[in-house]
Amino acid sequence: MMKREEKGKMGAVMIHADVAESAGVVLGDLGSLLNGRVYASIADKLGIPMGYIESYINSGSAAAVLAERLGVNMLAAEDLGARLGREGRIGLIFGLLLAG
């Protein structure tokens, strides 16, 4: 019989697998995104160079192509990033992935 915390971990993996499938990226790449590392599958899916995505996640600095993908100008993207913080910026990238 599985312990409750083992079930919780297994459930989280299944949720991440579902998100990865919905986003059309590899599960491991999605997991790396949670830690602020961006791989080619994610960058290609978004049409934004990896370095620009990582820079936004880690410092809030927005390149024009990323801001355009968000539908705002660079200043607004950076302001949003500052308000969201690092975890929020990662969530925003997740949202872009899911939006397709």
KEKE-3310 file (N, C-alpha, C; in steps of 0.2 Angstrom, whole numbers, plus 5000, padded with zeros to 4 digits):
npx = (5004:5003:5010:5003:5011:5019:5009:5005:5017:5017:5005:5008:5018:5011:5002:5011:5015:5004:5003:5014:5012:5000:5006:5015:5028:5043:5043:5054:5060:5050:5051:5063:5061:5054:5064:5070:5078:5080:5076:5079:5067:5056:5059:5059:5045:5039:5044:5054:5071:5081:5090:5084:5072:5077:5083:5073:5066:5075:5080:5070:5072:5066:5066:5062:5055:5050:5041:5033:5027:5020:5011:5013:5022:5040:5043:5032:5031:5043:5039:5028:5035:5043:5033:5028:5038:5051:5046:5033:5036:5040:5029:5021:5028:5025:5011:5011:5016:5005:4995:4998)
npy = (4994:5011:5025:5041:5052:5047:5045:5058:5063:5055:5059:5072:5070:5065:5075:5084:5077:5077:5091:5093:5085:5092:5104:5100:5097:5089:5080:5080:5092:5101:5100:5105:5118:5123:5125:5136:5133:5133:5123:5118:5113:5119:5133:5133:5129:5141:5150:5159:5163:5153:5160:5172:5169:5163:5174:5182:5175:5174:5187:5196:5204:5209:5204:5210:5201:5192:5201:5204:5192:5191:5200:5214:5229:5230:5237:5236:5222:5220:5227:5219:5207:5211:5213:5200:5192:5179:5166:5168:5173:5161:5154:5161:5159:5145:5147:5153:5142:5133:5140:5139)
npz = (5000:4996:5003:5009:5005:4995:4986:4983:4977:4966:4960:4957:4947:4937:4934:4929:4918:4911:4908:4901:4890:4885:4882:4872:4874:4880:4895:4904:4900:4904:4917:4920:4917:4928:4936:4931:4919:4902:4888:4871:4865:4872:4869:4855:4853:4858:4850:4853:4857:4868:4877:4879:4885:4897:4902:4905:4914:4925:4927:4924:4913:4897:4881:4864:4856:4865:4873:4863:4860:4872:4870:4873:4876:4878:4890:4897:4898:4906:4918:4922:4924:4935:4945:4946:4950:4951:4951:4947:4934:4928:4929:4920:4908:4907:4905:4892:4885:4886:4880:4867)
capx = (5000:5006:5009:5000:5016:5020:5003:5006:5022:5015:5000:5012:5021:5005:5000:5016:5015:4998:5004:5019:5008:4996:5010:5019:5035:5046:5042:5060:5061:5046:5053:5069:5058:5052:5071:5073:5082:5075:5079:5077:5060:5052:5061:5056:5038:5037:5047:5058:5077:5082:5093:5079:5067:5080:5085:5067:5064:5080:5081:5065:5073:5062:5067:5056:5052:5046:5036:5028:5023:5015:5006:5014:5029:5046:5043:5026:5033:5047:5035:5024:5040:5045:5028:5027:5044:5054:5041:5027:5038:5040:5022:5019:5030:5020:5005:5012:5016:4999:4991:5000)
capy = (5000:5017:5031:5047:5057:5044:5046:5065:5064:5052:5063:5078:5068:5064:5082:5087:5074:5080:5098:5092:5083:5097:5109:5098:5097:5084:5081:5083:5099:5105:5100:5110:5125:5124:5127:5141:5131:5132:5119:5120:5111:5125:5139:5132:5129:5148:5154:5164:5161:5151:5165:5177:5166:5162:5181:5185:5171:5175:5194:5200:5208:5206:5205:5213:5195:5189:5205:5203:5185:5192:5205:5220:5232:5228:5240:5233:5215:5220:5229:5213:5202:5213:5212:5193:5188:5174:5160:5171:5173:5154:5152:5165:5155:5139:5149:5154:5135:5130:5144:5136)
capz = (5000:4995:5008:5006:5002:4989:4981:4981:4972:4960:4957:4954:4941:4932:4932:4925:4912:4907:4906:4895:4884:4882:4879:4866:4876:4884:4902:4908:4899:4908:4924:4920:4917:4935:4939:4927:4914:4896:4883:4864:4864:4874:4865:4848:4854:4859:4845:4857:4859:4874:4881:4880:4890:4903:4905:4908:4920:4930:4929:4922:4907:4892:4874:4860:4854:4871:4874:4857:4861:4877:4867:4876:4874:4882:4896:4901:4900:4912:4924:4924:4927:4941:4949:4947:4953:4947:4951:4942:4927:4926:4927:4914:4902:4907:4902:4885:4882:4886:4875:4860)
cpx = (5004:5005:5006:5005:5018:5015:5003:5011:5020:5010:5003:5015:5016:5003:5005:5017:5009:4999:5009:5016:5004:5000:5014:5026:5037:5045:5048:5062:5057:5048:5059:5067:5056:5059:5074:5078:5078:5079:5075:5069:5055:5053:5058:5048:5035:5039:5051:5065:5078:5085:5088:5074:5071:5082:5078:5065:5069:5081:5075:5066:5070:5065:5061:5052:5047:5040:5031:5023:5018:5010:5007:5021:5034:5045:5037:5028:5038:5044:5031:5029:5042:5039:5026:5032:5046:5049:5035:5029:5038:5033:5019:5022:5026:5014:5005:5013:5010:4994:4993:5003)
cpy = (5006:5022:5037:5051:5054:5045:5053:5066:5061:5056:5069:5076:5067:5070:5085:5084:5076:5087:5097:5090:5088:5103:5107:5098:5091:5085:5083:5090:5104:5106:5105:5117:5127:5127:5133:5140:5130:5128:5121:5118:5116:5131:5138:5132:5136:5152:5160:5160:5159:5156:5170:5175:5166:5169:5183:5181:5173:5182:5199:5205:5205:5209:5207:5207:5192:5194:5205:5197:5186:5197:5212:5223:5229:5231:5237:5225:5215:5222:5223:5208:5204:5212:5204:5189:5182:5168:5162:5171:5166:5152:5156:5161:5148:5141:5150:5147:5132:5133:5142:5142)
cpz = (5000:5001:5005:5003:4995:4984:4979:4976:4966:4956:4954:4947:4935:4930:4928:4918:4908:4904:4900:4889:4881:4879:4873:4868:4880:4891:4906:4906:4903:4915:4925:4920:4924:4938:4936:4921:4908:4891:4876:4862:4866:4870:4858:4848:4854:4854:4848:4858:4866:4879:4883:4886:4897:4906:4908:4914:4926:4932:4928:4916:4901:4885:4870:4858:4859:4873:4869:4858:4867:4875:4870:4874:4879:4889:4900:4903:4906:4918:4926:4927:4934:4947:4951:4951:4949:4946:4946:4935:4924:4924:4921:4907:4901:4903:4894:4881:4881:4881:4868:4856)
residu = (MET:MET:LYS:ARG:GLU:GLU:LYS:GLY:LYS:MET:GLY:ALA:VAL:MET:ILE:HIS:ALA:ASP:VAL:ALA:GLU:SER:ALA:GLY:VAL:VAL:LEU:GLY:ASP:LEU:GLY:SER:LEU:LEU:ASN:GLY:ARG:VAL:TYR:ALA:SER:ILE:ALA:ASP:LYS:LEU:GLY:ILE:PRO:MET:GLY:TYR:ILE:GLU:SER:TYR:ILE:ASN:SER:GLY:SER:ALA:ALA:ALA:VAL:LEU:ALA:GLU:ARG:LEU:GLY:VAL:ASN:MET:LEU:ALA:ALA:GLU:ASP:LEU:GLY:ALA:ARG:LEU:GLY:ARG:GLU:GLY:ARG:ILE:GLY:LEU:ILE:PHE:GLY:LEU:LEU:LEU:ALA:GLY)
# end
